[in-house]
Amino acid sequence: MSTSSERTAIVTGASSGIGRATAEALVRAGYTVFGTSRKDGDSPAQVSMLTCDVTDGDSVSALVSTVLAQTGRIDLLVNNAGVGLLGGAEEFSIPQVQALFDVNLFGVIRMTNAVLPSMRQRGQGRIINIGSILGLVPAPYSAHYSAVKHALEGYSESLDHELRAFNIRVSVIEPAFVRTVFDQNGIEPDSQLKEYDEARAGFKALLGDVMPKADLPEVVAAVVVKAASDARPQHRYTAGKAARQISILRRFAPAGIFDKSLRKQFRLPA
């Protein structure tokens, strides 16, 4: 990678939460940082905020062109912009699920395709995708969100193999619960079914218990900086104690024990 004073980074969804903390951490690490949001708003310190809709190819192209015109290079792309769906899988309409994938997966692909030509031309670059521990461990009432994060993991690892010949590496960050407004802003189902009322209330109560003790966005941001600077980047980085514990259990605990533990965690009947 280039010297710290010259490095340029783009962070999508940088107006709040993980994206904002990441943009600020990258500034401290020496990057010139461009953050994106769908609407004008408050800007993180020393971050140039630009409007971009990752579901719009023209908007993505305009963003990348603006950054290249100002700096001549893009060393790091952090794909953070995303939305969530929380509820029973059958409660969500197909258009809702398609909209989720359009932001959380196809938005990543649009941004990645837009920055790759300049990265390949320069022979270096890093792409870091903000995934989730749900890309490793599916959770109840998060079926579609788990599905899109699993897809992101497969896309990222495959892409990393393809791009190493150009000295470009791709990594995924896997946080668990993070203290942001993300869960509060989750999209409600088009068709709430009374059969899920009790389970939905239980899941929201679980979030109410967990979120005050969840990791701060700065924990994830620190892992992003590490992934961006590692000489030998990993495919996956867990972020936070809970994510590390879940990852270890998933890999080494017998399936039956893990299943029982997961259902207990989510307050489901045995």
C-alpha positions in Angstrom: 0.0 0.0 0.0 1.1 3.6 -0.4 2.3 6.0 2.2 -0.3 6.9 4.8 -0.4 10.6 3.8 -1.5 9.6 0.3 -4.0 6.9 0.9 -7.7 7.5 0.0 -10.7 5.6 1.3 -14.4 5.5 0.6 -16.8 4.4 3.4 -20.4 3.9 2.4 -23.1 4.6 5.0 -20.8 6.9 6.9 -23.3 9.3 8.5 -23.8 7.2 11.7 -23.0 4.0 13.5 -20.3 1.7 12.2 -19.7 3.7 9.1 -19.2 7.0 10.9 -16.8 5.4 13.5 -14.9 3.7 10.7 -14.5 6.9 8.7 -13.2 8.7 11.7 -10.8 5.8 12.6 -9.4 5.9 9.0 -8.8 9.6 9.3 -6.8 9.0 12.4 -4.9 6.3 10.6 -3.8 8.8 7.9 -6.4 8.3 5.2 -8.1 10.9 3.1 -11.7 9.7 3.7 -14.8 10.2 1.6 -18.0 9.1 3.3 -21.3 8.5 1.7 -24.9 8.8 2.8 -28.2 8.8 0.8 -29.1 12.3 2.1 -27.1 15.4 3.2 -26.5 15.4 7.0 -24.0 15.8 9.8 -20.4 15.0 8.7 -17.9 13.1 10.7 -14.8 15.2 11.6 -12.3 15.6 8.7 -14.4 13.4 6.4 -15.6 14.6 3.0 -19.3 13.5 2.8 -20.8 12.9 -0.6 -24.4 11.9 -1.5 -24.6 8.4 -3.0 -27.4 5.8 -3.4 -25.7 2.4 -3.7 -28.8 1.0 -5.4 -28.3 3.5 -8.3 -25.5 2.7 -10.8 -25.3 6.3 -12.0 -25.0 7.6 -8.4 -22.2 5.1 -7.7 -20.3 6.0 -10.9 -20.6 9.7 -10.1 -19.2 9.2 -6.6 -16.2 7.3 -7.8 -15.5 9.8 -10.5 -15.6 12.6 -8.0 -13.2 10.9 -5.7 -10.8 10.0 -8.5 -11.0 13.6 -9.9 -10.0 15.0 -6.4 -7.3 12.5 -5.4 -6.4 10.4 -8.4 -6.6 7.2 -6.5 -8.8 4.9 -4.3 -6.8 2.6 -2.0 -9.6 1.4 0.2 -13.3 0.8 -0.2 -15.4 0.0 2.9 -18.8 -1.3 2.0 -20.9 -0.5 5.1 -24.2 0.8 3.8 -27.0 -1.6 4.7 -30.6 -2.1 5.9 -32.1 -4.8 8.0 -35.3 -7.0 8.2 -36.4 -8.4 11.5 -39.4 -10.7 11.7 -40.7 -14.1 10.6 -39.5 -15.1 7.2 -42.9 -15.6 5.7 -44.1 -12.2 6.9 -42.0 -10.3 4.4 -43.0 -9.8 0.8 -40.7 -10.6 -2.1 -40.3 -6.9 -3.0 -39.1 -6.2 0.6 -36.5 -9.0 0.3 -35.4 -7.8 -3.1 -34.9 -4.3 -1.7 -32.8 -5.8 1.1 -30.5 -7.6 -1.4 -30.4 -4.5 -3.6 -28.7 -2.5 -0.8 -26.8 -5.1 1.1 -25.4 -7.2 -1.7 -26.0 -5.6 -5.1 -25.0 -2.2 -3.6 -21.7 -3.8 -2.6 -21.2 -5.2 -6.1 -22.0 -1.9 -7.7 -19.5 -0.1 -5.5 -16.8 -2.8 -6.0 -17.2 -2.9 -9.8 -16.9 0.9 -9.8 -13.6 1.1 -7.9 -11.9 -2.0 -9.4 -10.7 -0.5 -12.7 -8.6 2.2 -10.9 -7.3 -0.3 -8.4 -6.3 -2.7 -11.1 -4.6 0.1 -13.0 -2.5 1.0 -10.0 -1.9 -2.6 -9.0 -3.1 -2.3 -5.4 -6.2 -1.9 -3.2 -8.3 -3.2 -0.4 -12.0 -3.9 -0.2 -13.5 -4.5 3.2 -17.2 -5.5 3.4 -19.1 -5.1 6.7 -20.8 -8.4 7.1 -22.2 -9.9 10.2 -21.8 -12.9 12.5 -25.2 -13.9 10.9 -23.2 -14.6 7.7 -21.7 -17.5 9.7 -24.6 -18.4 12.1 -28.1 -17.9 10.9 -30.5 -16.6 13.5 -34.3 -16.9 13.9 -36.4 -13.9 12.8 -33.4 -12.8 10.6 -33.7 -15.3 7.8 -33.4 -12.9 4.9 -30.7 -10.8 6.6 -28.8 -14.0 7.3 -29.2 -15.0 3.7 -27.8 -11.8 2.3 -24.9 -11.9 4.7 -24.1 -15.5 3.7 -24.2 -14.3 0.1 -21.8 -11.5 0.9 -19.4 -13.9 2.5 -19.3 -16.2 -0.6 -19.0 -13.2 -3.0 -16.2 -11.7 -0.9 -14.1 -14.8 -0.6 -14.5 -15.7 -4.3 -13.6 -12.2 -5.3 -10.5 -12.2 -3.1 -9.2 -15.2 -5.0 -9.8 -13.5 -8.3 -8.2 -10.2 -7.4 -5.0 -11.3 -5.7 -3.2 -11.3 -9.1 -3.7 -7.5 -9.1 -2.5 -7.1 -5.5 -6.1 -6.3 -4.4 -7.4 -8.1 -1.3 -11.0 -8.5 0.0 -12.0 -9.2 3.6 -15.3 -9.4 5.5 -15.8 -8.0 9.0 -18.2 -10.1 11.2 -19.6 -8.1 14.2 -22.4 -9.4 16.5 -24.6 -7.0 18.3 -23.4 -3.4 17.9 -24.7 -0.3 19.8 -26.3 1.6 16.8 -29.8 2.5 15.7 -29.5 -0.2 13.0 -31.9 -2.7 14.8 -34.3 0.1 15.7 -34.5 1.1 12.0 -35.1 -2.5 10.7 -37.9 -2.7 8.1 -41.2 -4.0 9.5 -42.9 -6.9 7.6 -45.5 -6.1 5.0 -47.8 -8.7 6.5 -47.4 -9.3 10.3 -49.0 -12.6 11.3 -50.6 -13.1 14.7 -48.9 -16.5 14.9 -45.6 -14.7 15.3 -46.7 -12.0 17.8 -45.4 -13.7 20.9 -42.1 -14.7 19.2 -41.7 -11.1 17.8 -42.3 -9.6 21.2 -39.7 -12.0 22.7 -37.1 -11.1 20.2 -37.6 -7.4 20.7 -37.3 -7.9 24.4 -34.0 -9.8 23.8 -32.7 -6.9 21.7 -33.7 -4.6 24.6 -31.6 -6.6 27.0 -28.6 -7.1 24.7 -28.2 -3.8 23.0 -27.2 -1.7 26.0 -24.3 -4.1 26.6 -23.4 -4.5 22.9 -20.1 -3.5 21.4 -19.6 0.1 20.5 -19.1 0.9 16.7 -15.5 1.9 17.5 -14.8 -1.8 18.2 -15.7 -2.7 14.6 -13.9 0.4 13.2 -10.7 -0.8 14.9 -11.0 -4.1 13.2 -11.5 -2.4 9.8 -8.3 -0.4 10.3 -6.5 -3.7 11.1 -7.8 -5.5 8.1 -6.9 -2.5 5.9 -3.3 -2.5 7.2 -2.5 -6.2 7.6 0.3 -7.4 5.4 -1.5 -10.7 5.0 -5.2 -9.9 5.3 -7.6 -12.6 6.4 -10.8 -13.6 4.6 -12.8 -12.9 7.7 -12.3 -10.9 10.9 -14.7 -11.2 13.8 -15.3 -7.9 15.7 -16.0 -8.0 19.4 -16.0 -10.7 22.1 -19.4 -12.1 21.4 -18.7 -12.5 17.7 -15.4 -14.4 18.5 -17.2 -16.7 20.9 -20.0 -17.5 18.5 -17.5 -18.1 15.7 -15.5 -20.6 17.9 -18.7 -22.4 19.0 -20.0 -22.7 15.5 -16.7 -24.3 14.3 -16.0 -26.6 17.2 -19.2 -27.4 19.2 -21.3 -30.4 18.2 -24.2 -29.4 16.0 -26.8 -30.6 18.5 -25.2 -28.6 21.4 -24.9 -25.5 19.2 -28.5 -25.7 18.1 -29.7 -26.0 21.7 -27.5 -23.1 22.8 -28.8 -20.9 19.9 -32.5 -21.7 20.8 -31.8 -20.9 24.4 -30.1 -17.6 23.5 -33.2 -16.6 21.4 -35.6 -17.8 24.0 -37.2 -20.4 21.8 -38.8 -23.6 23.1 -36.5 -26.6 23.2 
